[in-house]
Amino acid sequence: MEECKPLTCGTIATYPFFLSFVIIVSIIMLNLLTAVIIENFENQQDHGKAEAATSIPYEYICPSYVPSLTIKTVQ
């Protein structure tokens, strides 16, 4: 009778390869996520600068509703 051999999958080199593959892919995905977040922050800052330059302050549009612009006379 033949002895039963345990099922093996590859050689001993598969374990370091798989471990290094998982670590490298994890680092790449983390870098991509960080790049997307930083790019969105930069886009928001650029968008905010453009909005600030083109927007009209509320006081000029409707001065009667802004209490700081009302002139009070002292008698």
Backbone torsions as a table, in degrees:
resi	resn	phi	psi	omega
1	MET	NA	146.8	178.5
2	GLU	-85.7	145.2	176.3
3	GLU	-79.3	143.7	178.5
4	CYS	-77.8	126.6	177.7
5	LYS	-99.4	141.3	176.7
6	PRO	-68.0	148.4	179.6
7	LEU	-70.8	130.7	177.8
8	THR	-119.1	151.0	-179.7
9	CYS	-125.1	95.8	179.4
10	GLY	83.3	-160.9	-177.9
11	THR	-110.2	-173.4	179.0
12	ILE	-68.6	-19.2	-179.4
13	ALA	-74.8	-13.6	-179.3
14	THR	-68.8	-33.6	-178.1
15	TYR	-65.7	-49.7	176.2
16	PRO	-64.6	-36.1	178.8
17	PHE	-63.2	-47.7	-179.1
18	PHE	-64.5	-41.8	179.4
19	LEU	-64.2	-45.2	178.7
20	SER	-66.4	-35.6	177.4
21	PHE	-62.7	-45.7	-179.8
22	VAL	-64.1	-41.8	-179.4
23	ILE	-66.4	-45.1	-178.8
24	ILE	-65.0	-43.8	179.0
25	VAL	-64.9	-37.4	177.9
26	SER	-64.3	-41.3	178.6
27	ILE	-65.4	-41.4	178.8
28	ILE	-63.4	-44.4	179.7
29	MET	-65.2	-37.8	177.2
30	LEU	-64.6	-40.6	177.1
31	ASN	-64.8	-39.9	177.8
32	LEU	-65.3	-41.9	178.1
33	LEU	-62.9	-43.6	178.4
34	THR	-63.5	-40.6	179.1
35	ALA	-63.6	-40.4	178.9
36	VAL	-65.0	-42.6	179.7
37	ILE	-64.8	-44.7	180.0
38	ILE	-65.1	-40.3	179.0
39	GLU	-64.0	-39.1	178.2
40	ASN	-67.7	-37.1	175.4
41	PHE	-62.4	-43.3	179.2
42	GLU	-64.7	-40.3	178.1
43	ASN	-64.8	-39.2	178.7
44	GLN	-65.7	-39.3	179.1
45	GLN	-67.4	-41.4	177.8
46	ASP	-65.2	-40.2	179.8
47	HIS	-66.7	-38.2	178.2
48	GLY	-65.7	-38.5	177.9
49	LYS	-65.5	-40.9	179.7
50	ALA	-67.6	-39.3	178.5
51	GLU	-65.6	-41.6	-178.6
52	ALA	-65.8	-34.6	-178.2
53	ALA	-76.0	-29.8	-175.1
54	THR	-102.1	-11.0	-176.8
55	SER	-83.3	150.3	178.3
56	ILE	-100.5	129.0	179.3
57	PRO	-59.8	147.8	-176.8
58	TYR	-63.6	-29.9	-177.7
59	GLU	-63.6	-31.7	-179.4
60	TYR	-79.1	-27.4	-178.7
61	ILE	-77.3	-45.5	-174.1
62	CYS	-138.5	77.9	-174.4
63	PRO	-71.3	-19.9	-177.7
64	SER	-72.7	-18.6	-179.2
65	TYR	-95.3	-2.4	-179.8
66	VAL	-102.0	110.0	-175.0
67	PRO	-66.2	-24.0	-177.5
68	SER	-72.1	-17.7	-179.1
69	LEU	-95.5	-5.4	179.7
70	THR	-75.2	141.0	-177.6
71	ILE	-96.0	122.0	179.0
72	LYS	-106.8	133.4	178.6
73	THR	-101.5	141.5	178.5
74	VAL	-101.6	129.4	-179.8
75	GLN	-110.7	NA	NA
